[in-house]
Amino acid sequence: MKASKFDRFLAVSGVLAAVLFVVGGFHPDPPGISASAQSRVDWYADHKSMMEIAGFAGAYFAVVFAFFATGLRRTLRSGEAGESTYSTAALAGGILVAGGSIFNSVVLLASVDAADKGNGAALTTFAYINDFTWLPLIAALAVLYLATGLGGLRTATLPKWLSIVTIVLGVACILGPAGIAAWFATPVWLVIVGVLMLRRGSAEGAATADARSAVYA
């Protein structure tokens, strides 16, 4: 059966998610909790447009990433003969990643709004929260990477080298500061897996078409 447009969209969602991940995550860090409330208000006022774009990009990232995680589960599931263990764990990780991104966006946009209204007290509270918004996302990426890497090795639905790299990224996420390396590698990983999913879908469609041609020949 030829890959449907929706199946191709699931794969392309990985590339879209990579772009939105960069737009939403690569921006100057706001002043920390040691800064004065007024300095934080001034900083957000100076970077308002950039931070609004980052906040909404994070929300859109969650949308397309949820579709990508669905496609990733489908890929891993195709190699699981019995229960859908690895693929289900990978989907759970994808849902957690989307949720973590939405949480980050809420804190970021709320901070922008507080600064816009000159509410330094609220902005100080958000600054404390912002210092730990990395935790939900890194924990979620650990689940996604470990489940996908182990599943890719077990089911051979992903290249062996990619599965190993994915496991390494998952381990890095649970090793504290090493998780920053996994965070920076995430957009590249999304593009690679998205392209592989797209090529896999095209190859499966071509194989099915050849089999049908042989039957009716």
N, C-alpha and C positions, 0 to 999 in steps of 0.2 A: 504494500500500500504506500502510495506517495505521501511524504510528510506533509501534514496540513499546514496552513498558514499560521495557525495557533501554535503548533509545535515549533515552527521556525521562530515565532515571536518569543517563545520561552527561552530559546537559545540566545537570540539577539538581546533579550533583557539583561543578560550578563554584561554585555558591552555597554548598554545604557546605564546599568548600575555602576559600572566602573567610572564612567564620565561624571555621574552625579555624586559618587563617593569623593572624587577629587574636588569638585566644585563645593561640596558641602563640608569637607573636612580639612582642606588645605587653606587656612586663613590665619592671620596673626592671632596669637593668644591674647585674650583680654587681661587686664590687670588682675593679679591674684588677690588673695584675702589680706595681704599685708598692705595693699594700697588703700588710700583714703576713698571714702564713698564718692566724693566729688570727682576725683580723678577717674573713677570708673564711669561715672555719668558722662564726663567729657569724652572719654575714650569711645564709648558706644555712640555718642553723638557724632564723632568724627568718622566712625566706621559703620554708620547705620545701614547704608545701602548694601555694603559687602556682607554684613552679618545677616541681614534679611534674606539676601540671596542664598547664603549658606544654610539658613534655617529651612527655607522652603525646598532647597535642593535635597536636604536630608530627608524631608517628608516624601518627596517624589522617589528618592532612592529606596525607601521602604516599600513603596508600591511595586516598582519594577523588580526589586529583589525578591519579593514574595513570589512573583511569577517565575523568576529564575530558579528559586529553590524548588518550585514544583517541577520544573523541567529537569533539575538535577536529580530529584527523587525518581523521576521516570527513568532516567538513564541508569541509575544504580539498580533500580527494581528490575530492569530488563535482564540483569544477570543473576538475580536471586531466585534460586529454585524453590526454596521453601518460604519461611516467614520473611516479611519485609523489615528486617531488623536494621541494617545499615541505612537503607534508604529512608526509613521512618525517622531515625535519629538525625540524619542530615536535614530532613525537612523541619524537624523540631528546632535544629540549630538555625536554620534559615528564618523561621518565624521569630526566634529570639533576636536575631540580628536586626530584622525589620523593626521589632518592638524597641530595641535599644536605640536605633536611629531616630525613631519618632520621639522617644524620651529626650534625646539630645536636642532635637529641633524645638521641642516645647520649652526647654530651659533657655535655649538661645533666643528664641523669639520673645519669650517673657522678659528676658533681660533687656532686649532692645526696647520693648514697650515701657518697662520701668524707667529706663534711662530717658526715654522720650518725654516722660511725665515728671522727670526730675526726682524720682523716688529712690533716693540713695539707700534707704534702709532695706527696701525690697531687693535692690541690686546687690547689696552686701550678702543677703541670704542666698540669692542665686549664685553668687561667687563661691560660697562654700559648697553648694551642690555641684557647680560646674567643675570643681576640682576632682570630682569622683564620677563624672558622667562617662568616663572611659571604661569603668568597670563592667557595666552591663554589656557593652559592645564587645569587649575583649573576651568575656566569659562566653558570650554567644558564638563568637568566632571560633573559640576553642572547640565547642561542640560540633559546629559545622565542619571544621577542618579535620578533626579526628575521625568523625563518622564517615566523611567523604573519602579521606585517605585510606582508612582501613577497609571501607566498602569497595573502593576502587581496586585495591590489591586482591581482595577476596573474590570479587566478581569479574575482574579483568575488564570492566567497562570503561576504565580510564587507563592511559599508558602507565606503565610501572613507575617510570621516573616522576611523573606528575603525582601519582599516589604517594610516593615517598616524600616528595617536597611538601605535599599537603599535610602529611602527618607531622613533619618537622615544624611547619607553621602552627599546627595545633598545639604541639608541645611548647613552642615558644610563647604561646598565649598564656599558658599556665605557669610560666617561669618568671613572672613579675616584669621587670624592665625589658626583658627580651620580647615581650609582646608588642613593643613599638615597631620592631622589625616586621612582624606579621601584619601590623596595621598598614605600614607603607607598601607591603607586598600585595595587599588585597586587591587594588584595582588591576594590577597586572594579572593576578590569578583569575579574576573574573573574566577578563578578556580571553585568556587562554582557554578556560573551560567553556566559555560561551561559544567560541569558534569550534572547538572540538565537538560540542553538542550539535552544532549546526552541520558540520561535516558528517557526523555519525548519522544524523537524520537523513541527509541526502543519500548516504551510502546504503542505508537500510531501504529507502524508497527505491533505489536503483536495483538492489538485489531482489526485492519483491517483484518489480516489473519484469526482470529477467526470468524469474521463476514462472510467472504467469505466461510469458511468451513461450517458454519451453513446453508448458502444459498444453497450450492451444496450437502448437506447431504441428 
